[in-house]
Amino acid sequence: MTLFIVSFIAGILTVLAPCILPLLPVILGGAVAEAGNKRRPFIIIGSLSISVFLFTLLLKGSTALITISPSFWSYVSALIFILFGLTLLFPESWARLVLKIPGHNKPDRWITKGYGTGGSFWTDVIVGAALGPVFTTCSPTFFVILATVLPQSFAMGVVDLWAYIIGLALSLLLISFIGQKLVDRLEWASDPKGWFKKMLGVLFILLALAISFGWDKQVEADILHSGFFDVTNVEQSIHQFLSSPSQSVSSSDSSIVVAPNPPGVPTHDEGPYVEIANPAGFINSPNGGNVPFKLADMVGKKVILIDFVDYSCINCERTFPYLNDWYKKYKDQGLEIVAIHTPEFSFEKDIANVTAAVKQFGLQFPIVLDNDYSTWNAYGNEYWPHKYLIDIHGRVIYDHIGEGGYDETEAEIVQALNQRSQYLRLTTTVNEATSSVPTYTVSAQSPETYFGAMRNEYFGNGVPSVIYTETFSIPDQLTPNQFYLGGQWNIQKEYIQNISVGAQISYVFNAAKMYIIAVPSMNSSGIPTAITAQILIDGKPITKSQSGTDIKNGILTITNSRLYNIFSDTVAGQHRIDIIFQKVGGQAFTFTFG
């Protein structure tokens, strides 16, 4: 019941979230675009509500949508807003367009009313529906419902979701009707060719551009940094007030644990932790082997460092030595590290592949497979790696995105461990130990380059974003930071696969180190078959001094599904690399650099 009430209140408060404030003119402008049309707010906000509901179910039911960049939904919404703005700027042109639709044969009425009651129903529906994906990213309560409640109880999740949607719709309707009351008193606002309608049209187009170029996110960041209003903290405070101060919430709310707020809780409290959601497997479980566990088993006993990782992500791999170091130094003093392994590519969902990577990097701490992004979404996460530090009271007290910040993170760990000792009335003091991990500086100027059709915008001699099979020829001149194919290749969504001996990938890069994510071929029994490839640098066989750790005698041998280091130099520089495959069936996913 607690989450139901919080969901309703969270829906109301969502209109005040920093990520929504820049978009409120869309709702207000759509509702008042025609004075006197009392049904318009209901149509726009009703379709928005249904869109939020359906989009949520799609996210739950299809992990394929998770791989779609969030910017895709922004572009779709922006396009719809631009079209809506144009109808307000050019009502006569819009009328002529509508006249071509069967059943609309009264030009005088359309030119007089412009974007009016006649025929505007579906436009209102589309405008409202376009806002659904945008509004579903602006409340932590929404992510809890999506990632933890729905998988455990579909019925309860739907009830909580509709509580959130109804709260959102009521607040938006209130804003819309206030706007209509104001416009009803202004005669000039109802003129379809007047400056007010054209101003609204310009506003819609400007908002579309803001969404497309990410300016709305900048406004959101400025609001958050100003400290003016943080809806997230309000939601968490309400949840804490409604929940029992010393116990976990009810079974339907089992994703959130709210502990009392005892003396000594840090001021940088980011709210209650979120439980692991819908795990696909466990490695190095605290209970031994692959036995399932929960964060709730550790809260009140240990300090927990969660890190969202992906074993073939070079940024994550460079943080593994620090995680190992911290785990070794502080495990016996109350620290538990839990890696949430959220895969970027399909082959990383295989627990055998993850287990092999755990062994390769010598990881001793627990790893949870988050194959359907449930825990990722529960935290509203967007990055690999991303660390969250949870204190003994179950509060997230610190987080860090990406590489770096190791000294700061370790200092936060030590501080949390000492607060744990004080809370448990232990006599021991935890001191920050000297780290033995060498520092690493990234000097790459080339971007991560994907080969699969889903994200291959740097495809130098092919057609991006298309799945197809083709025989390619590498040109004489290569544009830096674009990949070129030679020979016969099969372009798939996530990867490219060579289907001819001698097929090659060519690329001009600028970095000190270069990596490729690759997968061997599979025989008819599903057993990996090694793929070999010759490596040329600047037209010559790669030298021993420039060979990455996975190159032996100038040859890359792909035996496992992982990241391979193919080039390593002491300083960054521009070079051309040619990878010539000596066997068919190898799959290549991306180049990354260091």
Rosetta blueprint (number, residue, H / E / L):
1 M L
2 T H
3 L H
4 F H
5 I H
6 V H
7 S H
8 F H
9 I H
10 A H
11 G H
12 I H
13 L H
14 T H
15 V H
16 L H
17 A L
18 P L
19 C L
20 I L
21 L H
22 P H
23 L H
24 L H
25 P H
26 V H
27 I H
28 L H
29 G H
30 G H
31 A H
32 V H
33 A L
34 E L
35 A L
36 G L
37 N L
38 K L
39 R L
40 R H
41 P H
42 F H
43 I H
44 I H
45 I H
46 G H
47 S H
48 L H
49 S H
50 I H
51 S H
52 V H
53 F H
54 L H
55 F H
56 T H
57 L H
58 L H
59 L H
60 K H
61 G H
62 S L
63 T H
64 A H
65 L H
66 I H
67 T H
68 I L
69 S L
70 P H
71 S H
72 F H
73 W H
74 S H
75 Y H
76 V H
77 S H
78 A H
79 L H
80 I H
81 F H
82 I H
83 L H
84 F H
85 G H
86 L H
87 T H
88 L H
89 L H
90 F L
91 P H
92 E H
93 S H
94 W H
95 A H
96 R H
97 L H
98 V H
99 L H
100 K L
101 I L
102 P L
103 G L
104 H L
105 N L
106 K L
107 P H
108 D H
109 R H
110 W H
111 I H
112 T H
113 K H
114 G L
115 Y L
116 G L
117 T L
118 G L
119 G L
120 S L
121 F H
122 W H
123 T H
124 D H
125 V H
126 I H
127 V H
128 G H
129 A H
130 A H
131 L H
132 G H
133 P H
134 V H
135 F H
136 T L
137 T L
138 C L
139 S L
140 P H
141 T H
142 F H
143 F H
144 V H
145 I H
146 L H
147 A H
148 T H
149 V H
150 L H
151 P H
152 Q H
153 S L
154 F H
155 A H
156 M H
157 G H
158 V H
159 V H
160 D H
161 L H
162 W H
163 A H
164 Y H
165 I H
166 I H
167 G H
168 L H
169 A H
170 L H
171 S H
172 L H
173 L H
174 L H
175 I H
176 S H
177 F H
178 I H
179 G H
180 Q H
181 K H
182 L H
183 V H
184 D H
185 R L
186 L L
187 E H
188 W H
189 A H
190 S H
191 D L
192 P L
193 K L
194 G L
195 W H
196 F H
197 K H
198 K H
199 M H
200 L H
201 G H
202 V H
203 L H
204 F H
205 I H
206 L H
207 L H
208 A H
209 L H
210 A H
211 I H
212 S H
213 F H
214 G L
215 W H
216 D H
217 K H
218 Q H
219 V H
220 E H
221 A H
222 D H
223 I H
224 L H
225 H H
226 S H
227 G L
228 F L
229 F L
230 D L
231 V H
232 T H
233 N H
234 V H
235 E H
236 Q H
237 S H
238 I H
239 H H
240 Q H
241 F H
242 L H
243 S L
244 S L
245 P L
246 S L
247 Q L
248 S L
249 V L
250 S L
251 S H
252 S H
253 D H
254 S L
255 S L
256 I E
257 V L
258 V L
259 A L
260 P L
261 N L
262 P L
263 P L
264 G L
265 V L
266 P L
267 T L
268 H L
269 D L
270 E L
271 G L
272 P E
273 Y L
274 V E
275 E L
276 I L
277 A L
278 N L
279 P L
280 A L
281 G E
282 F E
283 I E
284 N L
285 S L
286 P L
287 N L
288 G L
289 G L
290 N L
291 V L
292 P L
293 F L
294 K L
295 L H
296 A H
297 D H
298 M L
299 V L
300 G L
301 K L
302 K L
303 V E
304 I E
305 L E
306 I E
307 D E
308 F E
309 V E
310 D L
311 Y L
312 S L
313 C L
314 I H
315 N H
316 C H
317 E H
318 R L
319 T L
320 F H
321 P H
322 Y H
323 L H
324 N H
325 D H
326 W H
327 Y H
328 K H
329 K H
330 Y H
331 K H
332 D H
333 Q H
334 G L
335 L E
336 E E
337 I E
338 V E
339 A E
340 I E
341 H E
342 T L
343 P L
344 E L
345 F L
346 S H
347 F H
348 E H
349 K H
350 D L
351 I H
352 A H
353 N H
354 V H
355 T H
356 A H
357 A H
358 V H
359 K H
360 Q H
361 F H
362 G L
363 L L
364 Q L
365 F L
366 P L
367 I E
368 V E
369 L E
370 D L
371 N L
372 D L
373 Y L
374 S H
375 T H
376 W H
377 N H
378 A H
379 Y L
380 G L
381 N L
382 E L
383 Y L
384 W L
385 P L
386 H E
387 K E
388 Y E
389 L E
390 I E
391 D L
392 I L
393 H L
394 G L
395 R E
396 V E
397 I E
398 Y E
399 D E
400 H E
401 I E
402 G L
403 E L
404 G L
405 G L
406 Y H
407 D H
408 E H
409 T H
410 E H
411 A H
412 E H
413 I H
414 V H
415 Q H
416 A H
417 L H
418 N H
419 Q H
420 R H
421 S H
422 Q H
423 Y H
424 L L
425 R L
426 L L
427 T L
428 T L
429 T L
430 V L
431 N L
432 E L
433 A L
434 T L
435 S L
436 S L
437 V L
438 P L
439 T L
440 Y L
441 T L
442 V L
443 S L
444 A L
445 Q L
446 S L
447 P L
448 E L
449 T E
450 Y E
451 F L
452 G L
453 A L
454 M L
455 R L
456 N L
457 E L
458 Y L
459 F E
460 G L
461 N L
462 G L
463 V L
464 P L
465 S L
466 V L
467 I L
468 Y E
469 T E
470 E E
471 T E
472 F E
473 S L
474 I L
475 P L
476 D L
477 Q L
478 L L
479 T L
480 P L
481 N L
482 Q L
483 F E
484 Y E
485 L E
486 G E
487 G E
488 Q E
489 W E
490 N E
491 I E
492 Q L
493 K L
494 E L
495 Y L
496 I E
497 Q E
498 N E
499 I L
500 S L
501 V L
502 G L
503 A L
504 Q E
505 I E
506 S E
507 Y E
508 V E
509 F E
510 N E
511 A E
512 A E
513 K E
514 M E
515 Y E
516 I E
517 I E
518 A E
519 V E
520 P L
521 S E
522 M E
523 N L
524 S L
525 S L
526 G L
527 I L
528 P E
529 T E
530 A L
531 I E
532 T E
533 A E
534 Q E
535 I E
536 L E
537 I E
538 D L
539 G L
540 K E
541 P E
542 I L
543 T L
544 K H
545 S H
546 Q H
547 S E
548 G L
549 T L
550 D L
551 I E
552 K E
553 N L
554 G L
555 I E
556 L E
557 T E
558 I E
559 T L
560 N L
561 S L
562 R E
563 L E
564 Y E
565 N E
566 I E
567 F E
568 S E
569 D E
570 T E
571 V E
572 A E
573 G E
574 Q E
575 H E
576 R E
577 I E
578 D E
579 I E
580 I E
581 F E
582 Q L
583 K L
584 V L
585 G L
586 G L
587 Q E
588 A E
589 F E
590 T E
591 F E
592 T E
593 F E
594 G L
